[in-house]
């Protein structure tokens, strides 16, 4: 069986399964040596295929690229990169919004065996310096705004910008103009393909390494969870640069043969998003719970006529949101669970009865258990994926810059996720919380350590601790508990100065939005008890203001 045939067999086992139990029984990860997702799957599928692969909806109208067109464009970009010395194993940072060059670049790099480092457009110059240095970046594709953030762009070899006239950059249109003829580059399933920077609690962001197999093939599980079918029109509301974008705006839909719809809004509008579901005949929709909470604040109206499957991921779905959508549209909004380190590992696929508050059951290709601190199976404990005797193909290779951390999370035949859950009598998993201090604000992972490190640089701040504070739209926002230096006063002016300092140094999604002056609870050894601060915040009313507490919207109105 060729690699392409093995992939197709695994795909068909999921598309043809009548239910989750049958899918788990029938599915096996393909065992591959040589493999390139573009050459072995996407191009043979896309060649001559006139259906839309990408559809862009903007205020100016709707445009589309067929499977055949995006395939040909990516061949030209690959040829351009190859002719300028971009080689297998080189690392390329791509920092673009949801524009066609993003997909063209990703497909081109997969063809060439180039290692991609996706980056959100919200990164600061300091963030980019860190990624370029630790990621050993040699090439970059970005826009004019991204180029302006780069310190000494000339240190990078190939530099493409999606707008003309950017100093030290070549227009992306030059790459598109290259001949589409490109020789195949031999890549192996285990070769590196993607490097994601993901936040931790006590260090800089970790480098999560995925291969030519782990994400391109691994997202067959995500395809199954979403319920994607060939010919579907799929929308994923997600920002590029994060793993979730690769999940549902690239590999899962194109593994199924679905159209990807991108709604480009300068500022998110729930009403406009609901309109797109109808005008573009969306069949499957994936959105983070933050977006779902914003959508139900609008009048949902009648069920969009083509809509069949609804999913949410990134943080637990509120049962009230599921109920509101069910009553309005008669469709069950389904939850799922995974990490940057994995694909969709647990979920509620189509046909599985949904238990409100549960993230579902283990998906095909994953053997999931819960373990206590000693590694023994438990009804409530850390979510762990068995990697012995068989390692799931979809699991990351490890943390590239931290072999000790990799060994720690993969000891004892298990990959430990760091997340806590409980399991019920029917095998459904219910999310309890994160095992470390990382939390989600909207759909973004927030590292307290990173924000605290910036706070203590301010001349008024002696100590600081960041915890999530409940918010009706974002689920949680970063709140700082701050101990001031001697002589500093806990006033609105002090808060405004600290807010302004932090805002200038952090990307918008990391912004500290609440601040409270006071003492920090500590252990006998002097460690800050963040768990106590988190409990305080969890028990507060949404509009509650404590003494000496200030909010950024009041201190620094937009």
C-alpha positions as CSV (number, residue, x, y, z in Angstrom):
1,X,0.0,0.0,0.0
2,X,1.4,3.4,-1.0
3,X,1.5,6.3,1.6
4,X,-1.4,7.9,-0.3
5,X,-3.5,4.7,-0.2
6,X,-2.8,4.3,3.5
7,X,-3.9,7.9,4.2
8,X,-7.1,7.4,2.1
9,X,-7.9,4.2,3.9
10,X,-7.6,5.9,7.3
11,X,-9.8,8.8,6.1
12,X,-12.4,6.5,4.7
13,X,-12.6,4.5,7.9
14,X,-13.8,7.7,9.7
15,X,-16.0,9.0,6.9
16,X,-17.8,5.7,6.7
17,X,-18.2,4.9,10.4
18,X,-21.8,5.0,11.7
19,X,-20.9,6.0,15.2
20,X,-18.0,6.7,17.6
21,X,-17.6,3.1,18.8
22,X,-17.4,1.9,15.2
23,X,-15.0,4.6,14.2
24,X,-12.7,3.8,17.1
25,X,-12.8,0.1,16.2
26,X,-12.1,0.7,12.5
27,X,-9.5,3.5,12.6
28,X,-5.8,3.0,12.8
29,X,-3.1,5.6,12.2
30,X,-1.3,4.8,9.0
31,X,2.3,3.6,9.4
32,X,4.4,5.7,7.0
33,X,8.0,6.4,6.1
34,X,8.1,8.7,3.1
35,X,5.2,11.2,3.3
36,X,4.3,14.7,2.1
37,X,0.8,15.8,2.7
38,X,0.7,18.2,-0.3
39,X,2.3,15.9,-2.8
40,X,0.6,12.7,-1.6
41,X,-2.9,14.0,-0.8
42,X,-3.7,17.7,-1.5
43,X,-2.3,18.0,-5.0
44,X,-3.8,14.8,-6.4
45,X,-7.1,15.8,-4.9
46,X,-6.9,19.5,-6.0
47,X,-5.6,19.0,-9.6
48,X,-8.4,19.9,-12.0
49,X,-10.9,20.4,-9.1
50,X,-13.0,23.5,-9.8
51,X,-14.9,23.6,-6.4
52,X,-13.9,26.4,-4.1
53,X,-11.1,25.6,-1.7
54,X,-11.0,29.1,-0.2
55,X,-13.7,31.7,-0.1
56,X,-13.1,35.2,1.3
57,X,-16.0,37.3,2.5
58,X,-15.3,41.0,3.0
59,X,-17.2,44.3,3.0
60,X,-16.2,44.7,-0.7
61,X,-17.7,41.3,-1.7
62,X,-16.8,37.6,-2.0
63,X,-13.9,36.2,-3.9
64,X,-12.8,32.5,-4.1
65,X,-9.9,30.3,-5.2
66,X,-10.6,26.8,-6.5
67,X,-8.7,23.8,-5.3
68,X,-6.9,23.8,-8.6
69,X,-6.0,27.5,-8.4
70,X,-4.6,27.4,-4.9
71,X,-2.6,24.3,-5.8
72,X,-1.1,26.1,-8.8
73,X,-0.4,29.2,-6.9
74,X,1.4,27.3,-4.1
75,X,3.5,25.5,-6.8
76,X,4.7,29.0,-8.0
77,X,5.5,30.2,-4.5
78,X,7.4,26.9,-3.8
79,X,9.4,27.4,-7.1
80,X,10.2,31.0,-6.1
81,X,11.4,30.0,-2.6
82,X,13.4,27.0,-4.0
83,X,15.1,29.1,-6.7
84,X,16.3,31.5,-3.9
85,X,17.9,28.9,-1.8
86,X,15.1,28.0,0.6
87,X,15.9,24.4,1.4
88,X,14.4,21.5,3.3
89,X,14.8,22.0,7.0
90,X,15.0,25.8,6.8
91,X,12.7,27.6,9.2
92,X,10.3,30.2,7.9
93,X,8.2,32.5,10.0
94,X,4.8,33.4,8.5
95,X,2.9,36.2,10.1
96,X,-0.2,37.1,8.1
97,X,-3.9,37.7,8.7
98,X,-6.5,35.5,6.9
99,X,-5.4,36.4,3.4
100,X,-4.7,34.0,0.4
101,X,-0.9,34.3,0.7
102,X,-1.1,32.6,4.1
103,X,-2.4,29.3,2.5
104,X,-0.2,29.7,-0.5
105,X,2.9,30.0,1.7
106,X,1.9,27.1,4.0
107,X,1.3,24.7,1.0
108,X,4.6,25.8,-0.6
109,X,6.6,25.2,2.5
110,X,5.1,21.7,3.1
111,X,6.1,20.9,-0.5
112,X,9.7,21.9,0.1
113,X,10.0,20.4,3.6
114,X,10.5,23.9,5.1
115,X,9.7,24.2,8.8
116,X,6.9,26.7,9.4
117,X,6.7,28.9,12.5
118,X,3.2,30.4,12.4
119,X,2.9,33.8,14.3
120,X,0.0,35.9,15.2
121,X,0.0,39.5,13.8
122,X,-0.4,40.7,17.4
123,X,3.2,40.0,18.3
124,X,5.5,42.7,19.5
125,X,9.0,43.4,18.3
126,X,10.3,41.7,21.4
127,X,8.1,38.6,20.8
128,X,9.5,38.4,17.2
129,X,13.1,38.7,18.3
130,X,12.5,35.8,20.7
131,X,10.9,33.7,17.9
132,X,13.6,34.5,15.4
133,X,16.4,33.7,17.8
134,X,15.1,30.6,19.5
135,X,13.3,29.4,16.4
136,X,16.5,29.9,14.3
137,X,14.4,31.6,11.6
138,X,16.0,32.1,8.2
139,X,13.1,33.5,6.1
140,X,9.9,35.5,6.7
141,X,6.6,36.1,4.9
142,X,4.5,38.9,6.4
143,X,2.6,42.2,5.6
144,X,3.7,45.8,5.9
145,X,2.7,46.1,9.5
146,X,4.6,42.9,10.4
147,X,7.7,44.0,8.5
148,X,7.7,47.3,10.5
149,X,8.0,45.3,13.7
150,X,11.1,43.3,12.6
151,X,14.4,44.5,14.0
152,X,17.1,44.3,11.3
153,X,15.1,42.4,8.7
154,X,18.2,42.1,6.6
155,X,19.5,39.3,8.9
156,X,16.8,37.1,7.3
157,X,17.5,35.6,3.8
158,X,14.2,35.5,1.9
159,X,11.8,38.3,2.9
160,X,8.4,38.5,1.3
161,X,5.7,41.2,2.0
162,X,2.1,41.0,0.8
163,X,2.2,44.8,-0.1
164,X,4.6,46.4,-2.5
165,X,7.1,49.1,-1.5
166,X,8.2,47.7,1.9
167,X,11.9,48.4,2.5
168,X,14.1,45.3,2.4
169,X,11.2,43.1,1.3
170,X,10.2,41.6,-2.1
171,X,6.5,41.8,-3.0
172,X,4.7,38.5,-2.6
173,X,3.3,38.9,-6.2
174,X,6.9,38.2,-7.4
175,X,6.6,34.8,-5.9
176,X,3.2,34.2,-7.5
177,X,4.7,35.1,-10.9
178,X,7.2,32.2,-10.8
179,X,6.7,29.2,-13.0
180,X,4.5,26.5,-11.3
181,X,6.9,23.7,-12.2
182,X,8.6,22.3,-9.1
183,X,10.4,19.0,-8.5
184,X,9.2,16.9,-5.6
185,X,11.3,17.2,-2.4
186,X,11.5,14.0,-0.6
187,X,10.2,14.3,3.0
188,X,9.7,11.7,5.7
189,X,6.6,11.4,7.9
190,X,8.8,12.1,10.9
191,X,10.5,15.2,9.5
192,X,9.8,18.5,11.3
193,X,7.1,20.7,9.8
194,X,5.6,23.0,12.4
195,X,7.0,24.9,15.4
196,X,4.4,26.5,17.6
197,X,5.4,28.8,20.5
198,X,3.0,28.1,23.4
199,X,3.0,29.8,26.7
200,X,4.0,28.3,30.0
201,X,3.7,29.5,33.6
202,X,7.3,29.7,34.7
203,X,9.3,30.2,31.5
204,X,9.3,31.7,28.0
205,X,6.9,30.1,25.5
206,X,7.7,26.5,24.7
207,X,8.5,25.3,21.2
208,X,6.1,22.6,20.3
209,X,7.4,20.5,17.4
210,X,5.0,18.8,14.9
211,X,6.0,16.6,12.0
212,X,4.8,16.1,8.4
213,X,2.5,13.4,9.8
214,X,1.4,14.5,13.3
215,X,-0.7,17.5,12.2
216,X,-1.5,16.9,8.5
217,X,-2.6,13.3,9.2
218,X,-3.3,13.7,12.9
219,X,-6.2,16.1,12.1
220,X,-8.2,13.2,10.7
221,X,-9.4,13.1,14.3
222,X,-10.4,16.7,14.1
223,X,-12.2,16.1,10.8
224,X,-14.2,13.4,12.4
225,X,-15.0,15.4,15.5
226,X,-16.3,18.4,13.5
227,X,-18.3,16.0,11.2
228,X,-16.8,17.3,8.0
229,X,-17.8,15.7,4.7
230,X,-16.6,16.2,1.2
231,X,-18.2,19.2,-0.4
232,X,-19.0,20.9,2.9
233,X,-18.7,24.7,3.2
234,X,-16.8,25.1,6.5
235,X,-16.1,28.2,8.5
236,X,-13.7,28.4,11.4
237,X,-13.6,31.6,13.3
238,X,-9.9,31.7,14.4
239,X,-6.9,33.9,14.1
240,X,-3.8,32.7,12.2
241,X,-0.7,32.0,14.2
242,X,-2.3,29.7,16.7
243,X,-2.6,25.9,16.4
244,X,-6.4,26.1,16.2
245,X,-6.1,27.8,12.8
246,X,-4.2,24.8,11.4
247,X,-6.7,22.5,13.0
248,X,-9.9,23.9,11.4
249,X,-8.8,26.3,8.7
250,X,-6.4,24.0,6.9
251,X,-5.9,20.3,7.7
252,X,-9.3,19.1,8.9
253,X,-11.4,20.7,6.1
254,X,-9.0,19.9,3.3
255,X,-8.6,16.3,4.6
256,X,-12.3,16.1,4.0
257,X,-12.4,18.0,0.7
258,X,-14.4,20.9,2.1
259,X,-14.5,24.6,1.2
260,X,-12.9,27.0,3.8
261,X,-14.8,30.2,4.2
262,X,-12.9,33.2,5.7
263,X,-14.9,36.2,6.9
264,X,-12.5,39.1,7.1
265,X,-13.8,41.6,9.7
266,X,-11.7,44.5,11.0
267,X,-13.7,44.3,14.2
268,X,-15.8,41.3,15.0
269,X,-19.5,41.8,14.6
270,X,-21.9,39.0,15.8
271,X,-24.6,40.3,13.5
272,X,-22.4,40.2,10.4
273,X,-21.1,36.7,11.4
274,X,-24.7,35.4,11.6
275,X,-25.4,36.9,8.1
276,X,-22.5,35.1,6.6
277,X,-23.9,31.7,7.8
278,X,-26.9,32.4,5.6
279,X,-25.4,34.1,2.6
280,X,-22.5,31.6,2.2
281,X,-24.6,28.5,2.9
282,X,-22.2,27.4,5.7
283,X,-22.7,23.7,6.6
284,X,-20.2,23.4,9.4
285,X,-19.1,26.0,11.9
286,X,-16.3,26.0,14.5
287,X,-15.9,28.9,16.8
288,X,-14.4,29.5,20.3
289,X,-16.9,29.9,23.2
290,X,-16.1,33.6,23.4
291,X,-17.6,34.0,19.9
292,X,-20.6,31.8,20.8
293,X,-21.3,34.0,23.8
294,X,-21.3,37.0,21.6
295,X,-23.5,35.4,19.0
296,X,-26.3,34.5,21.5
297,X,-26.4,38.1,22.6
298,X,-27.8,38.8,19.2
299,X,-31.2,37.5,18.0
300,X,-30.1,34.2,16.4
301,X,-33.2,34.1,14.2
302,X,-34.2,31.1,12.0
303,X,-31.7,28.3,11.5
304,X,-29.4,29.1,8.5
305,X,-30.7,26.7,5.8
306,X,-27.5,24.7,5.1
307,X,-26.1,24.6,8.6
308,X,-25.6,21.0,9.9
309,X,-22.8,20.8,12.4
310,X,-21.7,23.3,15.2
311,X,-18.6,22.9,17.4
312,X,-16.7,24.9,20.0
313,X,-13.2,24.5,21.3
314,X,-10.5,26.3,23.2
315,X,-12.3,26.5,26.5
316,X,-15.3,24.7,28.0
317,X,-18.7,25.5,26.6
318,X,-21.3,26.9,28.9
319,X,-24.4,24.7,29.0
320,X,-26.6,27.9,28.7
321,X,-24.9,28.6,25.4
322,X,-25.6,25.1,24.1
323,X,-29.2,25.4,25.2
324,X,-29.8,28.7,23.6
325,X,-28.4,27.5,20.2
326,X,-30.4,24.3,20.5
327,X,-33.7,26.1,21.1
328,X,-33.1,28.6,18.3
329,X,-31.7,26.3,15.6
330,X,-32.4,22.8,16.7
331,X,-28.7,21.9,16.4
332,X,-26.6,20.6,19.3
333,X,-23.5,22.7,19.8
334,X,-20.7,20.1,20.5
335,X,-17.6,20.5,22.6
336,X,-14.2,19.1,22.0
337,X,-10.7,19.0,23.6
338,X,-7.2,19.1,22.5
339,X,-4.0,21.1,22.8
340,X,-1.3,22.6,20.6
341,X,0.6,19.4,21.4
342,X,-2.2,17.2,20.0
343,X,-5.1,17.2,17.6
344,X,-8.7,16.8,18.7
345,X,-8.2,14.1,21.3
346,X,-11.6,14.1,23.1
347,X,-14.9,15.3,21.8
348,X,-18.6,14.9,21.0
349,X,-18.7,13.8,17.4
350,X,-21.9,13.8,15.4
351,X,-24.4,11.2,16.7
352,X,-22.9,10.9,20.2
353,X,-25.5,12.0,22.8
354,X,-24.2,15.2,24.3
355,X,-24.0,15.7,28.1
356,X,-24.0,19.4,28.9
357,X,-20.7,20.3,30.5
358,X,-18.8,17.3,29.2
359,X,-16.1,17.6,26.6
360,X,-17.1,14.1,25.3
361,X,-15.3,10.8,24.9
362,X,-11.9,9.9,23.5
363,X,-11.8,10.2,19.7
364,X,-10.5,7.6,17.2
365,X,-6.7,7.2,17.4
366,X,-6.5,8.3,21.1
367,X,-6.3,6.1,24.2
368,X,-7.1,8.6,27.0
369,X,-7.1,8.0,30.8
370,X,-7.1,10.0,34.0
371,X,-4.3,9.6,36.5
372,X,-3.5,10.8,40.0
373,X,-0.2,12.4,41.1
374,X,1.4,8.9,41.4
375,X,0.3,7.9,37.8
376,X,-2.5,5.6,38.9
377,X,-5.8,5.6,37.1
378,X,-8.4,7.7,38.8
379,X,-12.0,8.9,38.4
380,X,-10.7,12.5,38.7
381,X,-7.2,13.5,37.8
382,X,-4.8,14.6,35.1
383,X,-5.8,13.9,31.5
384,X,-3.2,11.6,30.0
385,X,-2.8,10.0,26.6
386,X,-1.3,6.5,26.5
387,X,1.9,6.4,24.3
388,X,2.9,2.9,25.0
389,X,2.7,0.4,23.5
390,X,1.4,2.5,20.6
391,X,2.1,6.2,20.3
392,X,-0.7,8.2,18.6
393,X,0.6,9.7,15.3
394,X,-1.0,13.0,16.1
395,X,1.1,13.7,19.2
396,X,3.9,16.3,19.0
397,X,7.4,15.1,18.9
398,X,8.2,17.2,21.9
399,X,9.4,20.6,23.2
400,X,12.2,21.4,20.8
401,X,14.2,23.6,23.3
402,X,13.4,21.6,26.4
403,X,14.2,17.9,26.3
404,X,13.9,17.6,30.1
405,X,10.3,18.9,30.0
406,X,9.6,16.5,27.1
407,X,10.9,13.6,29.1
408,X,8.8,14.7,32.1
409,X,5.5,14.9,30.3
410,X,6.0,11.7,28.5
411,X,7.3,9.5,31.3
412,X,5.8,6.2,32.3
413,X,4.2,5.4,28.9
414,X,1.8,8.5,29.1
415,X,1.7,12.0,27.7
416,X,0.5,14.1,30.6
417,X,-1.5,17.1,29.4
418,X,-1.4,19.2,32.6
419,X,-5.2,19.5,32.5
420,X,-7.6,18.0,35.1
421,X,-10.9,16.2,34.4
422,X,-13.3,13.7,35.9
423,X,-14.8,10.7,34.1
424,X,-18.4,9.5,34.6
425,X,-19.9,6.0,34.4
426,X,-20.5,6.4,30.6
427,X,-16.9,7.3,29.8
428,X,-17.5,11.0,29.2
429,X,-14.8,13.4,30.4
430,X,-15.7,16.6,32.3
431,X,-13.1,19.3,32.3
432,X,-12.1,20.5,35.9
433,X,-9.3,22.9,35.3
434,X,-5.8,23.5,34.2
435,X,-3.1,21.9,36.2
436,X,-0.8,24.9,36.0
437,X,-1.6,28.6,36.1
438,X,-2.1,29.1,32.4
439,X,-5.6,30.2,31.6
440,X,-7.7,31.2,28.6
441,X,-8.9,34.7,27.9
442,X,-11.3,34.6,24.9
443,X,-9.5,31.9,22.8
444,X,-6.0,33.0,23.8
445,X,-3.7,31.2,26.2
446,X,-2.3,33.6,28.9
447,X,0.9,32.9,30.8
448,X,0.8,34.7,34.2
449,X,4.6,34.5,34.4
450,X,5.0,36.5,31.2
451,X,2.7,39.3,32.3
452,X,4.1,39.4,35.8
453,X,7.6,39.8,34.4
454,X,6.5,43.0,32.6
455,X,4.6,44.3,35.6
456,X,7.6,44.2,38.0
457,X,9.6,46.2,35.5
458,X,7.5,49.3,36.5
459,X,9.0,51.6,39.0
460,X,6.0,51.5,41.3
461,X,5.6,47.7,41.4
462,X,7.3,45.5,44.0
463,X,5.4,42.3,43.4
464,X,2.6,41.1,41.2
465,X,0.5,38.0,40.5
466,X,-1.8,37.4,37.6
467,X,-5.0,35.4,37.8
468,X,-8.1,35.1,35.6
469,X,-11.0,37.3,36.6
470,X,-14.5,36.4,35.3
471,X,-15.9,38.3,32.4
472,X,-19.3,37.9,30.7
473,X,-17.8,37.9,27.1
474,X,-14.2,36.8,27.3
475,X,-14.9,34.1,30.0
476,X,-11.9,35.6,31.9
477,X,-9.5,38.5,31.6
478,X,-6.1,38.9,33.1
479,X,-6.2,40.6,36.5
480,X,-3.1,41.8,38.4
481,X,-2.8,41.8,42.2
482,X,0.0,44.3,42.8
483,X,2.1,45.2,45.8
484,X,3.4,48.7,45.5
485,X,6.9,49.9,46.4
486,X,7.3,51.9,49.6
487,X,6.0,55.4,49.2
488,X,3.8,54.6,46.2
489,X,0.1,55.3,46.7
490,X,-2.7,52.9,45.6
491,X,-4.5,55.6,43.6
492,X,-6.2,55.8,40.2
493,X,-3.2,57.7,38.9
494,X,-0.9,54.8,39.9
495,X,-3.2,52.3,38.2
496,X,-3.3,54.3,35.0
497,X,0.5,54.6,34.9
498,X,0.9,50.8,35.3
499,X,-1.8,50.0,32.7
500,X,-0.1,52.3,30.2
501,X,3.3,50.8,30.9
502,X,2.0,47.3,30.4
503,X,-0.1,48.1,27.3
504,X,2.9,49.5,25.5
505,X,4.9,46.2,26.1
506,X,2.4,43.4,25.6
507,X,0.4,42.3,22.6
508,X,-3.3,43.2,22.9
509,X,-4.6,39.7,23.7
510,X,-2.2,39.6,26.7
511,X,-3.4,43.0,28.1
512,X,-3.9,43.3,31.9
513,X,-7.5,44.6,32.2
514,X,-8.0,44.7,35.9
515,X,-5.6,45.7,38.7
516,X,-6.0,45.5,42.5
517,X,-3.5,46.9,45.0
518,X,-2.9,45.0,48.2
519,X,-0.9,42.3,49.9
520,X,-0.3,38.9,48.3
521,X,-1.1,35.6,50.2
522,X,2.0,33.4,50.5
523,X,3.1,30.0,51.7
524,X,5.4,29.6,54.6
525,X,8.3,29.4,52.2
526,X,7.3,32.7,50.6
527,X,5.6,31.5,47.4
528,X,2.6,33.4,46.2
529,X,-0.6,31.4,46.6
530,X,-2.2,32.1,43.2
531,X,-4.8,29.4,44.0
532,X,-6.2,31.6,46.8
533,X,-6.3,34.6,44.5
534,X,-8.1,32.6,41.8
535,X,-10.7,31.4,44.3
536,X,-11.4,35.0,45.4
537,X,-12.0,35.9,41.8
538,X,-14.2,32.9,41.0
539,X,-16.6,33.9,43.8
540,X,-17.1,37.5,42.8
541,X,-20.0,39.0,40.9
542,X,-19.3,40.0,37.3
543,X,-19.7,43.8,38.0
544,X,-18.0,43.7,41.5
545,X,-15.2,46.2,42.3
546,X,-13.1,45.6,45.3
547,X,-11.4,48.4,47.3
548,X,-8.3,49.7,45.5
549,X,-9.4,47.9,42.3
550,X,-9.2,49.6,38.9
551,X,-10.2,48.5,35.4
552,X,-8.4,49.5,32.2
553,X,-11.5,50.8,30.4
554,X,-11.9,53.4,33.1
555,X,-8.2,54.2,33.5
556,X,-7.3,54.3,29.8
557,X,-10.5,54.7,27.8
558,X,-10.1,53.9,24.1
